[in-house]
Amino acid sequence: MHHVRRYHFIFALFASLFASGVGNAFEIATIPEDKYTGDFSVMQDVGVIRILVAADLGFYYLDNGQPKGMVSEMLLLFEKYLLETTKQRFRLQIIPLHRDQLLPALLNGVGDIAAANLTETKRRKRVVDFSVPILTDISEYFVTHTSHPRIRHIEQLSEKSVWVRASSSYYQSVRKINHQLEKIDKEPMYVHFLEETLQDYELLQMIQQGLIPMTVMDSHKAEFWDLVTDNLQIHTEFPLRKNASIGWSFRKDSPHLAKIVNGFIEKNRRGTLNGNVIFNRYLNSKAWFQKVVSPSNIKKFKSLEDRFIHYGDMYNINWLIIAAQAFQESQFDQSKRSHAGAVGIMQVLPSTAREPYINVRNIGKIDNNIHAGVKYMDYIREKYVADDETDELNQLYFALASYNAGPNRIRRIRGEAEERGYDPTKWFNNVEILVREQVGMEPITYVGNINRYFTIYKQIFSLQNAAGQRSAKTPNLRFLLSR
């Protein structure tokens, strides 16, 4: 039961983490009664592009009714790209479906693009076209509990049970394994089909609890979800598929749409500046996540909590943002000194602390150091950032960027945002793009990391307050359909 509770705790952190930082106003639609097909000219006529998606935590999901995740962030950039390249403002209509419905719906004119983490396979390419890859070098691996022996040889798979979605590329890969087993006179694997609505984290929870023995998952997703529990084993020695690609799909005979989509993905896929910013938020997370939730750092966080609350209240700054900034600056180490002479938990320069607008002495002491750092944040916010149009959280993001890169520089770049087609009141996916162009990655990483830590601390605090009111839920086996 301890491991089940831990799983839900970590999952709750991730669910909250993915809900942070990025918002949009896409239209969420049901399956339309009027279906139509055609190339990009049809979409230009109606002013709408219909995007088919499938729920997949981290990639696409809803938070407070708004789409979030990597797919959602890519679609925000796609919307801007369409305006820049076609000079026409399109309405992106998001249509959530079960995975097995995606390609039939695309072919039947329910949607125009399927953006759902689909692996490009020969079978799928017979019926739809794929964009240039968003992700490459993808492998498929078996995932089991850590108690399962390592899988190194195909003979080990004979008569073993594996659970997959029937519509997935994983099922096609398992069928190939069974053909190979047949050739060497071995019994096949027993294939069980899962309900198409189940998400990866639910399958992994079932493995973690011993409810199913084995599933298959893409390498980038398996490595990502390996963060969730110590009891998962990814069998990298025996890939079912190697060097696969993931992209968006659309109907065949759509050359104009293909040109538009490929042009966008070439500029925004993983390996580009924009793509790396998005994908690194979600996929390159293991080291920092393990660090921030380590018992020693959580203990430090709790020991400093009262101080963060005190100075947060004094200057009307969310104390969890202060905690996140402190962790980014020093990992809560008051003894830290930088080469530039910055001191302590908040890495405050003594010269800054002596300025008349700060005037906090002896920043070698923890309380004074936190006081000086928070007071400087408040000074930046009030003098350089605050306005009636920018919400409280984005004011703090801009203040953090200013803390790192200089307030005059950030204010100047904000002033250019609207003319460049970006929202000057929003940091993520707007002003941050211009800051990256003109300043570099340091302030982007700085604000992004603090937002990550802020989200985790917020969830920890929420879960602690709700202690005793939650109970672990065991997956309902009604959802497992065996054929």
C-alpha positions in Angstrom: 0.0 0.0 0.0 2.9 2.3 0.6 4.0 2.0 -3.0 0.5 2.7 -4.2 0.3 5.9 -2.1 3.7 7.0 -3.4 2.6 6.4 -7.0 -0.4 8.6 -6.6 1.7 11.3 -4.9 4.2 11.4 -7.7 1.5 11.2 -10.3 -0.3 14.1 -8.7 2.9 16.1 -8.9 3.3 15.3 -12.6 -0.4 16.1 -13.4 0.0 19.5 -11.7 3.4 20.1 -13.2 2.0 19.7 -16.7 -0.9 22.0 -15.9 1.5 24.9 -15.3 2.9 27.7 -17.3 1.0 27.3 -20.6 -2.6 28.3 -21.4 -4.6 28.8 -24.5 -8.1 29.4 -25.8 -8.5 26.6 -28.3 -12.1 25.5 -29.0 -12.8 22.0 -27.7 -15.4 20.4 -30.0 -17.4 17.2 -30.2 -17.5 15.1 -33.4 -19.2 17.4 -35.9 -22.3 16.3 -37.8 -21.0 18.0 -41.0 -18.0 16.0 -42.3 -15.9 17.2 -45.2 -12.5 16.4 -46.8 -10.2 18.3 -49.0 -6.8 20.0 -49.1 -5.7 23.2 -47.4 -7.9 25.4 -49.7 -11.0 23.9 -48.1 -9.7 24.9 -44.7 -8.9 28.4 -46.0 -12.5 28.7 -47.2 -14.0 27.8 -43.8 -11.3 29.4 -41.7 -11.0 26.3 -39.4 -8.5 23.5 -39.1 -9.8 20.5 -37.1 -7.2 18.8 -35.0 -7.8 15.2 -33.8 -6.1 14.4 -30.5 -6.1 11.6 -27.9 -5.7 11.9 -24.2 -2.1 11.3 -23.1 -0.8 12.9 -20.0 2.1 15.1 -20.8 1.3 15.1 -24.5 -2.4 16.2 -24.5 -4.9 16.4 -21.6 -7.3 18.9 -20.2 -6.8 21.1 -17.1 -9.7 23.2 -16.0 -11.2 22.7 -19.4 -8.2 23.9 -21.3 -5.8 21.8 -23.4 -2.3 21.3 -22.0 0.8 19.3 -22.8 3.3 19.1 -25.6 0.7 18.8 -28.4 -1.1 21.8 -27.1 2.1 23.9 -27.0 2.9 22.8 -30.6 -0.5 23.9 -31.7 -0.1 27.3 -30.1 3.0 27.7 -32.3 1.2 26.3 -35.3 -1.5 28.9 -34.9 1.1 31.7 -35.0 2.9 30.0 -37.9 -0.3 29.9 -40.0 -0.9 33.6 -39.4 2.7 34.5 -40.4 2.8 32.3 -43.5 -0.7 32.6 -44.9 -1.7 36.0 -43.5 -5.0 34.4 -42.5 -6.2 33.8 -38.9 -7.4 30.2 -38.5 -9.5 28.8 -35.7 -8.0 25.6 -34.4 -10.8 23.2 -33.4 -9.6 20.4 -31.0 -11.6 17.2 -31.3 -10.6 14.6 -28.6 -11.1 10.9 -29.6 -10.1 7.5 -28.5 -6.9 6.3 -30.2 -8.7 3.7 -32.3 -10.9 6.4 -33.7 -8.2 8.8 -34.9 -7.4 7.5 -38.4 -10.9 6.5 -39.3 -12.1 9.9 -38.2 -9.4 11.6 -40.3 -10.3 9.5 -43.4 -14.1 10.2 -42.9 -13.7 14.0 -42.8 -14.2 14.5 -39.0 -10.8 16.2 -38.8 -7.9 17.5 -40.9 -4.8 16.6 -38.9 -4.2 13.9 -36.3 -1.7 15.2 -33.8 -1.6 12.4 -31.3 1.9 10.9 -30.8 1.4 8.4 -33.6 4.3 6.3 -34.8 4.8 6.2 -38.5 4.3 2.5 -39.6 3.9 0.8 -43.0 0.4 -0.2 -42.1 -0.6 3.4 -41.3 1.1 4.8 -44.3 -1.1 2.7 -46.6 -4.1 4.9 -45.6 -2.7 8.3 -44.5 0.3 10.5 -45.1 2.7 11.6 -42.3 4.5 14.8 -41.8 8.2 15.1 -41.5 9.1 13.6 -38.0 8.6 15.6 -34.8 10.5 12.9 -32.9 13.0 10.5 -34.4 15.1 7.5 -33.2 12.2 6.1 -31.2 12.3 2.5 -30.0 9.6 0.3 -28.5 10.4 -1.6 -25.4 8.6 -4.1 -23.1 7.9 -2.7 -19.7 7.4 -4.9 -16.6 7.7 -4.9 -12.9 11.3 -4.9 -11.6 10.7 -8.5 -10.3 10.5 -9.7 -13.9 13.7 -11.3 -15.4 15.5 -9.1 -17.9 14.4 -9.9 -21.5 17.4 -10.5 -23.8 16.3 -13.3 -26.1 13.1 -13.9 -28.1 12.7 -17.4 -26.6 12.0 -15.8 -23.2 8.8 -14.4 -24.6 7.2 -17.7 -25.6 3.8 -18.1 -23.8 4.2 -14.8 -21.9 1.2 -12.5 -21.6 1.4 -8.9 -22.9 -1.3 -6.2 -22.7 -1.6 -3.6 -25.5 -4.2 -1.4 -27.2 -5.4 -3.0 -30.5 -5.0 0.2 -32.4 -1.4 0.8 -31.4 1.8 0.2 -33.2 2.8 -1.9 -30.2 0.3 -4.6 -31.3 1.8 -4.7 -34.8 5.2 -5.1 -33.2 4.0 -8.0 -30.9 2.5 -9.7 -33.9 6.0 -9.6 -35.6 7.4 -11.2 -32.4 4.9 -14.0 -32.6 5.7 -14.6 -36.3 9.4 -14.9 -35.3 8.5 -17.3 -32.5 6.5 -19.4 -34.9 9.5 -19.7 -37.2 11.6 -21.2 -34.4 8.8 -23.6 -33.3 8.0 -21.7 -30.1 4.6 -21.0 -28.7 3.5 -17.3 -29.3 2.9 -14.7 -26.7 -0.6 -14.3 -25.3 -1.9 -11.0 -26.5 -4.6 -9.2 -24.4 -6.3 -6.1 -25.5 -6.7 -3.0 -23.4 -9.6 -0.5 -23.5 -8.5 2.3 -25.9 -9.3 5.0 -23.3 -6.6 3.8 -20.9 -3.6 6.1 -20.6 0.0 5.1 -20.2 0.2 6.0 -16.5 -2.8 3.7 -15.8 -1.1 0.8 -17.5 2.0 1.4 -15.6 0.1 1.6 -12.3 -1.4 -1.8 -13.2 2.1 -3.2 -13.7 3.3 -1.6 -10.5 0.4 -3.3 -8.6 0.9 -6.7 -10.3 -2.5 -6.5 -12.1 -0.9 -7.0 -15.5 2.6 -8.5 -16.1 3.8 -6.7 -19.3 3.0 -3.9 -21.8 4.9 -2.1 -24.6 5.8 1.6 -24.7 7.7 4.0 -26.9 11.2 4.7 -25.5 10.6 8.4 -24.9 7.4 7.7 -23.0 8.8 4.7 -21.1 11.9 6.7 -19.9 9.6 9.6 -19.0 7.3 7.5 -16.9 10.2 5.7 -15.3 10.3 8.8 -13.1 7.0 7.7 -11.5 8.1 4.6 -9.5 11.2 2.6 -8.7 9.3 -0.6 -9.6 9.3 -0.3 -13.4 11.7 -2.1 -15.6 12.3 -1.0 -19.2 13.8 -3.9 -21.2 16.1 -1.9 -23.4 18.2 -5.0 -24.4 15.3 -6.2 -26.5 13.6 -3.5 -28.6 10.5 -4.5 -30.5 11.0 -1.6 -33.0 14.0 0.7 -33.6 14.6 4.0 -35.4 10.9 4.8 -35.6 9.5 8.3 -36.2 6.5 10.2 -34.7 4.7 12.8 -36.7 1.3 14.4 -37.5 -0.9 12.6 -40.0 -3.3 13.8 -42.6 -5.3 12.5 -45.6 -3.5 11.5 -48.7 -3.7 13.8 -51.8 -3.3 16.9 -49.6 -0.1 18.4 -51.0 -0.8 22.0 -49.9 -1.6 20.9 -46.3 1.5 18.7 -46.3 3.6 21.7 -47.4 2.2 23.9 -44.6 2.5 21.2 -41.9 6.0 20.2 -42.9 7.2 23.8 -43.1 5.9 24.3 -39.5 7.4 21.1 -38.1 10.8 21.7 -39.8 11.0 24.9 -37.7 9.5 23.6 -34.5 10.3 19.9 -34.0 12.7 18.5 -31.5 16.2 19.7 -32.3 15.1 23.3 -33.1 15.1 26.1 -30.6 11.3 26.2 -30.2 11.0 22.4 -30.2 13.7 21.9 -27.6 12.2 24.4 -25.2 8.8 22.5 -25.4 10.2 18.9 -25.3 12.7 19.6 -22.7 9.9 20.8 -20.4 8.5 17.3 -20.4 11.0 14.7 -21.6 14.4 15.7 -20.2 13.2 15.8 -16.6 14.6 12.9 -14.6 17.6 14.5 -12.9 15.9 17.7 -11.8 12.8 15.9 -10.7 14.6 13.4 -8.6 16.7 16.2 -7.1 13.8 18.5 -6.2 11.7 15.7 -4.5 14.7 14.1 -2.7 14.1 13.6 1.0 17.0 15.9 2.0 15.7 18.8 -0.2 12.1 18.3 1.0 13.4 18.5 4.5 15.3 21.7 3.8 12.1 23.1 2.1 10.1 22.4 5.2 12.7 23.9 7.5 12.6 27.2 5.6 8.8 27.3 5.0 8.0 29.7 7.8 10.6 32.2 6.5 9.3 32.0 3.0 5.7 32.5 4.2 6.8 35.5 6.4 8.5 37.5 3.6 6.0 36.4 1.0 3.2 37.9 3.1 5.3 41.0 3.7 5.7 41.8 0.0 2.6 40.0 -1.4 4.5 37.4 -3.3 3.5 33.8 -3.4 5.8 32.1 -0.9 6.1 29.0 -3.0 7.5 31.1 -5.8 10.1 32.3 -3.3 10.9 28.8 -2.3 11.3 27.7 -5.9 13.6 30.7 -6.7 15.7 29.8 -3.6 16.0 26.3 -4.8 17.1 27.4 -8.3 19.6 29.9 -6.9 21.3 27.7 -4.2 19.4 24.5 -3.6 18.7 26.1 -0.1 22.4 26.4 0.7 23.1 29.6 2.7 26.8 28.9 2.5 26.9 29.2 -1.3 29.0 32.0 -2.8 29.2 32.7 -6.5 32.2 33.8 -8.5 30.5 37.2 -8.9 30.2 37.5 -5.2 26.4 36.7 -4.8 25.7 35.3 -1.3 23.4 32.8 0.3 20.1 31.1 -0.4 18.8 33.9 -2.7 22.2 34.6 -4.2 22.0 38.3 -3.5 24.9 40.6 -4.3 26.0 42.7 -1.2 26.0 45.8 -3.4 22.4 45.2 -4.3 21.4 44.6 -0.7 23.0 48.0 0.3 21.0 49.9 -2.4 18.6 52.4 -0.8 15.6 50.6 -2.3 16.7 47.3 -0.6 18.7 48.4 2.5 19.0 45.0 4.1 22.3 44.4 6.1 24.1 41.3 7.0 22.8 39.0 4.2 25.1 36.3 5.5 22.2 35.5 7.8 19.4 33.3 6.4 16.5 35.6 7.4 18.2 38.7 6.0 19.3 37.0 2.8 15.7 35.8 2.1 14.4 39.3 3.0 16.8 41.0 0.6 16.0 38.6 -2.2 12.2 39.0 -1.8 12.4 42.7 -1.4 14.5 43.0 -4.6 11.9 40.9 -6.5 9.1 43.2 -5.2 11.1 46.3 -6.3 11.6 44.9 -9.8 7.9 43.9 -10.1 6.6 47.3 -8.9 9.1 49.5 -10.8 9.6 47.6 -14.1 6.8 45.0 -14.5 3.4 45.8 -12.9 0.5 47.0 -15.0 -3.2 46.5 -15.2 -3.1 44.0 -18.1 -0.6 41.5 -16.8 -1.9 38.9 -14.3 -0.1 38.3 -11.0 1.7 35.1 -12.0 3.0 36.6 -15.2 4.2 39.6 -13.3 6.3 37.3 -11.2 7.6 35.5 -14.3 8.8 38.8 -15.8 10.3 39.8 -12.4 12.2 36.5 -12.3 13.5 37.0 -15.9 14.5 40.5 -14.8 16.2 39.2 -11.7 18.3 37.0 -14.0 18.8 39.1 -17.1 18.3 42.7 -15.9 15.0 44.6 -15.7 15.7 47.3 -18.3 16.5 44.6 -20.9 13.3 42.6 -20.2 11.2 45.7 -20.2 12.6 46.7 -23.6 11.9 43.3 -25.1 8.3 43.3 -23.7 7.9 46.6 -25.5 8.7 44.9 -28.8 6.4 41.9 -28.3 3.1 43.2 -29.7 4.7 44.5 -32.9 6.3 41.0 -33.4 2.9 39.3 -33.0 3.4 38.2 -29.3 1.4 39.0 -26.2 3.5 41.4 -24.0 1.5 40.3 -20.9 2.5 36.6 -21.1 5.9 35.1 -20.6 5.5 31.5 -21.8 5.4 31.1 -25.6 5.3 34.8 -26.0 7.9 37.2 -24.5 10.2 34.2 -23.7 10.6 33.6 -27.5 12.0 37.1 -28.0 14.2 36.9 -24.9 15.7 33.7 -26.2 16.4 35.4 -29.6 18.0 38.5 -28.0 19.5 37.3 -24.7 19.9 33.6 -25.0 18.8 30.5 -23.1 19.9 31.5 -19.5 16.8 33.5 -18.5 14.5 30.9 -20.3 16.0 28.1 -18.3 15.9 30.2 -15.1 12.2 31.0 -15.3 11.3 27.6 -16.6 13.1 25.8 -13.8 11.5 28.0 -11.1 8.1 27.4 -12.6 8.8 23.6 -12.4 9.8 23.8 -8.8 7.0 26.2 -7.9 4.5 23.7 -9.4 6.0 20.8 -7.4 6.1 22.7 -4.1 2.5 23.8 -4.7 1.4 20.2 -5.2 3.3 19.0 -2.2 1.7 21.7 0.0 -1.7 20.8 -1.4 -1.3 17.1 -0.8 0.0 17.7 2.8 -3.1 19.8 3.5 -5.3 17.1 2.2 -3.5 14.3 4.1 -6.0 11.8 5.4 -8.7 12.8 2.9 -7.4 10.8 0.0 -7.3 7.1 -0.5 -5.4 5.2 -3.2 -7.5 3.9 -6.0 -7.0 0.6 -7.6 -7.6 0.4 -11.4 -11.0 -1.1 -12.2 -10.4 -4.3 -14.1 -13.7 -3.8 -16.0 -11.6 -1.7 -18.3 -9.4 -4.6 -19.3 -10.9 -6.3 -22.4 -9.4 -9.7 -23.2 -9.9 -11.1 -26.7 
